[in-house]
Amino acid sequence: MKIFFRILLAIYAFCLAVFSAFAMYVAIFPDAYVDISEHIIQAISTDNATALRIAVFAVALVFFALS
């Protein structure tokens, strides 16, 4: 079980690094946030995106549990 948690924490650390890089990019180019958020909202709010919504929820739940 230890190896599973180590792998999970490594993935979590990588995702946090990507999120931090995104935050730095948005701090330099604020208009990029609007474009990216509109694209994500459009992708998630379509009628056929049930699987995507469940995947986003599952990933968010795992990140919440690790935090």
DSSP file (Angstrom, degrees, kcal/mol; ACC not computed):
  #  RESIDUE AA STRUCTURE BP1 BP2  ACC     N-H-->O    O-->H-N    N-H-->O    O-->H-N    TCO  KAPPA ALPHA  PHI   PSI    X-CA   Y-CA   Z-CA
    1    1 A M     >        0   0    0      0, 0.0     4,-1.9     0, 0.0     5,-0.2   0.000 360.0 360.0 360.0 -27.6    0.0    0.0    0.0
    2    2 A K  H  >  +     0   0    0      1,-0.2     4,-2.2     2,-0.2     5,-0.2   0.906 360.0  51.8 -63.1 -40.4    2.9    2.4    0.6
    3    3 A I  H  > S+     0   0    0      1,-0.2     4,-2.4     2,-0.2    -1,-0.2   0.873 107.0  54.5 -65.8 -35.4    3.9    2.3   -3.1
    4    4 A F  H  > S+     0   0    0      1,-0.2     4,-2.6     2,-0.2    -1,-0.2   0.936 110.1  45.3 -62.3 -46.4    0.4    3.1   -4.1
    5    5 A F  H  X S+     0   0    0     -4,-1.9     4,-2.5     2,-0.2    -2,-0.2   0.855 111.4  53.3 -67.8 -33.8    0.3    6.2   -1.9
    6    6 A R  H  X S+     0   0    0     -4,-2.2     4,-2.0     2,-0.2    -1,-0.2   0.920 111.4  45.5 -65.2 -42.7    3.8    7.3   -3.1
    7    7 A I  H  X S+     0   0    0     -4,-2.4     4,-2.3     2,-0.2    -2,-0.2   0.921 113.6  50.1 -65.3 -43.3    2.7    7.0   -6.7
    8    8 A L  H  X S+     0   0    0     -4,-2.6     4,-2.2     1,-0.2    -2,-0.2   0.900 111.8  47.5 -62.8 -41.2   -0.5    8.9   -5.9
    9    9 A L  H  X S+     0   0    0     -4,-2.5     4,-2.6     2,-0.2    -1,-0.2   0.836 109.1  54.2 -70.0 -32.2    1.4   11.7   -4.1
   10   10 A A  H  X S+     0   0    0     -4,-2.0     4,-2.1     2,-0.2    -2,-0.2   0.915 110.4  46.3 -66.3 -41.7    3.9   11.9   -7.0
   11   11 A I  H  X S+     0   0    0     -4,-2.3     4,-2.5     2,-0.2    -2,-0.2   0.904 112.4  51.6 -64.5 -41.0    1.0   12.4   -9.4
   12   12 A Y  H  X S+     0   0    0     -4,-2.2     4,-2.2     1,-0.2    -2,-0.2   0.915 109.6  49.1 -61.7 -44.4   -0.5   15.0   -7.0
   13   13 A A  H  X S+     0   0    0     -4,-2.6     4,-2.0     2,-0.2    -1,-0.2   0.893 110.6  50.9 -63.8 -39.7    2.8   16.9   -6.8
   14   14 A F  H  X S+     0   0    0     -4,-2.1     4,-2.2     2,-0.2    -2,-0.2   0.922 110.2  49.1 -63.7 -43.9    3.1   16.9  -10.6
   15   15 A C  H  X S+     0   0    0     -4,-2.5     4,-2.5     1,-0.2    -2,-0.2   0.881 109.8  51.7 -64.3 -37.5   -0.5   18.3  -11.0
   16   16 A L  H  X S+     0   0    0     -4,-2.2     4,-2.3     2,-0.2    -1,-0.2   0.875 108.5  51.7 -65.8 -36.0    0.2   21.0   -8.4
   17   17 A A  H  X S+     0   0    0     -4,-2.0     4,-2.2     2,-0.2    -2,-0.2   0.907 110.6  48.0 -65.6 -40.7    3.4   22.0  -10.4
   18   18 A V  H  X S+     0   0    0     -4,-2.2     4,-2.3     2,-0.2    -2,-0.2   0.913 111.7  50.0 -64.7 -42.5    1.3   22.2  -13.5
   19   19 A F  H  X S+     0   0    0     -4,-2.5     4,-2.3     2,-0.2    -2,-0.2   0.892 110.1  50.6 -63.0 -39.2   -1.3   24.3  -11.7
   20   20 A S  H  X S+     0   0    0     -4,-2.3     4,-2.1     2,-0.2    -1,-0.2   0.900 109.6  50.0 -65.6 -40.4    1.4   26.6  -10.4
   21   21 A A  H  X S+     0   0    0     -4,-2.2     4,-2.2     2,-0.2    -2,-0.2   0.896 110.2  51.2 -64.2 -38.9    2.8   27.1  -13.8
   22   22 A F  H  X S+     0   0    0     -4,-2.3     4,-2.5     1,-0.2    -2,-0.2   0.909 108.5  51.6 -62.7 -42.4   -0.7   27.9  -15.1
   23   23 A A  H  X S+     0   0    0     -4,-2.3     4,-1.8     1,-0.2    -2,-0.2   0.885 110.1  48.9 -63.4 -38.6   -1.1   30.5  -12.3
   24   24 A M  H  X S+     0   0    0     -4,-2.1     4,-1.3     2,-0.2    -1,-0.2   0.899 111.2  50.3 -66.8 -39.8    2.2   32.1  -13.3
   25   25 A Y  H  X S+     0   0    0     -4,-2.2     4,-2.9     1,-0.2     3,-0.2   0.912 110.9  48.4 -63.9 -42.7    1.2   32.2  -16.9
   26   26 A V  H  < S+     0   0    0     -4,-2.5    -1,-0.2     1,-0.2    -2,-0.2   0.837 105.9  58.2 -67.9 -32.4   -2.2   33.8  -16.1
   27   27 A A  H  < S+     0   0    0     -4,-1.8    -1,-0.2    -5,-0.2    -2,-0.2   0.855 114.4  37.8 -64.8 -32.4   -0.4   36.3  -13.9
   28   28 A I  H  < S+     0   0    0     -4,-1.3    -2,-0.2     1,-0.2    -1,-0.2   0.884 131.3  27.5 -83.6 -42.1    1.6   37.4  -16.9
   29   29 A F    ><  +     0   0    0     -4,-2.9     3,-1.5    -5,-0.1     4,-0.5  -0.782  66.3 177.3-122.7  85.4   -1.2   37.1  -19.5
   30   30 A P  T >> S+     0   0    0      0, 0.0     3,-0.9     0, 0.0     4,-0.8   0.787  76.8  65.1 -62.1 -28.3   -4.6   37.6  -17.8
   31   31 A D  H 3> S+     0   0    0      1,-0.2     4,-1.7     2,-0.2     5,-0.2   0.763  89.1  68.5 -66.5 -22.8   -6.6   37.3  -21.0
   32   32 A A  H <> S+     0   0    0     -3,-1.5     4,-2.5     1,-0.2    -1,-0.2   0.845  92.5  59.3 -64.7 -32.5   -5.5   33.6  -21.3
   33   33 A Y  H <> S+     0   0    0     -3,-0.9     4,-2.7    -4,-0.5     5,-0.2   0.909 104.1  49.7 -63.0 -42.0   -7.6   32.8  -18.3
   34   34 A V  H  X S+     0   0    0     -4,-0.8     4,-2.2     2,-0.2    -1,-0.2   0.932 113.0  46.4 -63.6 -46.0  -10.8   33.9  -20.0
   35   35 A D  H  X S+     0   0    0     -4,-1.7     4,-1.8     2,-0.2    -2,-0.2   0.922 115.8  44.8 -63.3 -44.6  -10.1   31.9  -23.1
   36   36 A I  H  X S+     0   0    0     -4,-2.5     4,-2.3     2,-0.2    -2,-0.2   0.917 113.5  49.1 -68.6 -42.8   -9.1   28.8  -21.2
   37   37 A S  H  X S+     0   0    0     -4,-2.7     4,-2.6    -5,-0.2     5,-0.2   0.885 110.0  51.5 -66.8 -37.3  -12.1   29.0  -18.8
   38   38 A E  H  X S+     0   0    0     -4,-2.2     4,-2.2    -5,-0.2    -1,-0.2   0.904 110.6  49.3 -63.8 -40.0  -14.6   29.5  -21.6
   39   39 A H  H  X S+     0   0    0     -4,-1.8     4,-2.1    -5,-0.2    -2,-0.2   0.914 112.5  47.0 -64.9 -42.9  -13.2   26.5  -23.5
   40   40 A I  H  X S+     0   0    0     -4,-2.3     4,-2.4     2,-0.2     5,-0.2   0.916 112.4  49.4 -66.5 -43.2  -13.4   24.3  -20.3
   41   41 A I  H  X S+     0   0    0     -4,-2.6     4,-2.5     1,-0.2    -1,-0.2   0.907 111.7  49.3 -62.4 -41.1  -17.0   25.5  -19.6
   42   42 A Q  H  < S+     0   0    0     -4,-2.2     4,-0.4    -5,-0.2    -1,-0.2   0.892 112.3  48.1 -65.6 -38.7  -18.0   24.8  -23.1
   43   43 A A  H  < S+     0   0    0     -4,-2.1     3,-0.4     1,-0.2    -2,-0.2   0.877 118.0  39.9 -70.0 -37.1  -16.5   21.3  -23.0
   44   44 A I  H  < S+     0   0    0     -4,-2.4    -2,-0.2     1,-0.2    -1,-0.2   0.833 110.2  57.0 -82.9 -32.2  -18.0   20.3  -19.7
   45   45 A S  S  < S+     0   0    0     -4,-2.5    -1,-0.2    -5,-0.2    -2,-0.2   0.397  79.1 110.1 -86.2   5.2  -21.5   21.9  -20.2
   46   46 A T  S >  S-     0   0    0     -3,-0.4     3,-1.2    -4,-0.4    -3,-0.0  -0.396  79.2-116.5 -73.6 160.3  -22.4   20.0  -23.3
   47   47 A D  T 3  S+     0   0    0      1,-0.3     3,-0.3     2,-0.1    -1,-0.1   0.782 111.7  53.1 -68.7 -27.7  -25.1   17.4  -23.1
   48   48 A N  T 3  S+     0   0    0      1,-0.2     3,-0.4     2,-0.1    -1,-0.3   0.291  83.7  91.2 -92.0  10.7  -22.8   14.5  -24.0
   49   49 A A    <>  +     0   0    0     -3,-1.2     4,-2.4     1,-0.2    -1,-0.2  -0.008  42.4 117.4 -99.9  30.5  -20.1   15.3  -21.4
   50   50 A T  H  > S+     0   0    0     -3,-0.3     4,-2.2     1,-0.2    -1,-0.2   0.922  79.0  48.2 -63.3 -43.8  -21.5   13.1  -18.5
   51   51 A A  H  > S+     0   0    0     -3,-0.4     4,-2.3     1,-0.2    -1,-0.2   0.886 111.2  51.2 -64.1 -38.4  -18.3   10.9  -18.5
   52   52 A L  H  > S+     0   0    0      2,-0.2     4,-2.5     1,-0.2    -1,-0.2   0.901 109.1  50.8 -65.5 -40.7  -16.2   14.0  -18.5
   53   53 A R  H  X S+     0   0    0     -4,-2.4     4,-2.3     2,-0.2    -2,-0.2   0.907 111.1  48.2 -62.6 -41.8  -18.1   15.5  -15.5
   54   54 A I  H  X S+     0   0    0     -4,-2.2     4,-2.5     2,-0.2    -2,-0.2   0.897 111.9  49.9 -66.1 -39.8  -17.7   12.3  -13.6
   55   55 A A  H  X S+     0   0    0     -4,-2.3     4,-2.5     2,-0.2     5,-0.2   0.912 111.1  48.4 -65.4 -42.5  -14.0   12.2  -14.3
   56   56 A V  H  X S+     0   0    0     -4,-2.5     4,-2.3     1,-0.2    -2,-0.2   0.910 112.8  48.8 -64.0 -41.5  -13.5   15.8  -13.2
   57   57 A F  H  X S+     0   0    0     -4,-2.3     4,-2.4     2,-0.2    -2,-0.2   0.910 111.0  49.9 -64.0 -42.4  -15.4   15.1  -10.0
   58   58 A A  H  X S+     0   0    0     -4,-2.5     4,-2.2     2,-0.2    -2,-0.2   0.917 112.4  47.0 -64.2 -43.3  -13.4   11.9   -9.3
   59   59 A V  H  X S+     0   0    0     -4,-2.5     4,-2.4     1,-0.2    -1,-0.2   0.912 112.9  49.1 -65.4 -41.4  -10.1   13.8   -9.8
   60   60 A A  H  X S+     0   0    0     -4,-2.3     4,-2.4    -5,-0.2    -2,-0.2   0.882 110.3  51.7 -65.2 -37.2  -11.2   16.6   -7.7
   61   61 A L  H  X S+     0   0    0     -4,-2.4     4,-2.3     2,-0.2    -2,-0.2   0.893 109.8  48.9 -66.0 -40.3  -12.3   14.2   -5.0
   62   62 A V  H  X S+     0   0    0     -4,-2.2     4,-2.2     2,-0.2    -2,-0.2   0.921 112.1  48.3 -65.1 -43.8   -8.9   12.5   -5.0
   63   63 A F  H  X S+     0   0    0     -4,-2.4     4,-1.6     1,-0.2    -2,-0.2   0.899 111.6  50.6 -63.1 -39.5   -7.1   15.8   -4.7
   64   64 A F  H  < S+     0   0    0     -4,-2.4    -2,-0.2     1,-0.2    -1,-0.2   0.912 110.6  48.9 -63.5 -42.0   -9.4   16.9   -1.9
   65   65 A A  H  < S+     0   0    0     -4,-2.3    -2,-0.2     1,-0.2    -1,-0.2   0.867 111.2  49.5 -66.8 -36.0   -8.7   13.6   -0.1
   66   66 A L  H  <        0   0    0     -4,-2.2    -1,-0.2     1,-0.3    -2,-0.2   0.793 360.0 360.0 -73.0 -27.0   -4.9   14.0   -0.5
   67   67 A S     <        0   0    0     -4,-1.6    -1,-0.3    -5,-0.2    -2,-0.2   0.501 360.0 360.0 -73.5 360.0   -5.0   17.5    0.8
